[in-house]
């Protein structure tokens, strides 16, 4: 499954600069510079980021459907 940022029309490689290691734990950054974690290892952080992105995309779809429906 390819992930695109809003407004992007091409796929970019997984953004590795989102991840960092501190105090024996892994974290990832989301827009606005907020960190999510800690995770035991980078693989777990990557899985969590994928889940986070998928959840945000679903929420975005629900939000846009709600905006498009008559009130």
Secondary structure, DSSP 8 states (H G I E B T S, - for coil): -----TT--S-----GGGEEEETTEEEEE-GGG-EEEEESSHHHHHHHHHHHHHHHHHHHHHHHHHHHS--
